[in-house]
Structures are given as C-alpha cells and as structure tokens.
C-alpha cells in the first residue's frame, strides 16, 4: 500500500484502440463536373419546355416543349443514377 494521499496506479483496459471510421464520402472532381453538367442541362430543358408550352401555343412549340420535358425526365433519372451509384 502507498502513503496517505497517494493514488494507486490506474489500470489500463485491455481493449485495442478503435480505428478511425471514414464516414466522409470522397467526391472526385470528375463526378462533380458530370453532376453539375447534367443538373444544368436538366434545368435548361425544364426552362425551355415551360417557355415553349406557355408562350407559344401552336402545335410545333407544344411538341418542342414535350421533347424538352422528356429530356428533363432523362436528366432526373441520370441524377438519381449518379447519386445511387455514388452511394454504393
């Protein structure tokens, strides 16, 4: 036993230190570029589709608007695919 006021040496637990967990997702510059380009083209197609559908009510403009909306749908699917692929 030790003297009065001295603390006994603390016992260290026999557990290995935990490894650092990498919960930060690394995003490459190439992925960012592709994502921004697809998002921009999707927004542009939505804008053109609304402009063609609302401003010019003649049949060719309506058909152009429908094509733009179809391209915007493809853009949304591409964005979902990029995000889903990155999550894996």
N, C-alpha and C positions, 0 to 999 in steps of 0.2 A: 504494500500500500504506500501511497505517497504522503507527503506532508499535507497539512491542513491548507486549503486554498489552491492546491494544485489539481489540475484536471487530469483525468486518466486519458491516455492516448485514444483518440477516436478510431474505431474500426471502420475500414472502408468496405463497402459492399462488394461482393464478388460478381458484379454484373459488368459485362462488356459495355463500353460506351456506344450509344446509338449512332448509327450512320446518318449523316445529313440527308434529308429527304428532298429530292428535287421536285417540288410541286410548281415550279415556274416553267411554263411552256415556252420553249425556244421557238421563235418565229423567224424564219430566214428572210432576207431582203427580197429574194425572188418570189416567195409566197406573198409577201406584202404587195409587191408590184402587180402580180396577177390578180390578187383580190381587189385592189383599188381599180384596176382597169376594168374588170368585169362589173364591179359595182357602178362605176361611172357610165359604162355603156348601157347598163340596165336602167339607170336613172334617165339617161338621154333618150332611150327608146320609150320609156313611160311618158316623158315630156312630149316627144314628137307624136305619140299616139293620142294623147289628150288634145294637143293642139290641132291635129288633123281631124279628130272626131268632133270637137266643139266649134272650131272656127269655120270649117268648110263642110257643109252638109251634103255635098254632091257625092255620088257613088264612088268615084275613084279615090277621093280623100278618105272616105269611110273604109275602103279596102286597105288603103295605106295605113290607117290607124289600127286596123285589125292585125296587120302584119307586124306593126311595131309592138303591139301588145303581146303577140306570140313570141317575139324576140325577147321581150321583157320577162315573160314566163320562163324562157330558157335561161336567162340570166339569173333569175332567182334559184332555179334548180342547180345551176353551176355554183352559185354561192353556197347553197346547202351542201353540195358535194364537196366543195373545198373545206368547209368547216367540219363536216363529218369525217373526211379523210385526215384532217389535221388532228382530230380528237383521238384517232386510233394511234 
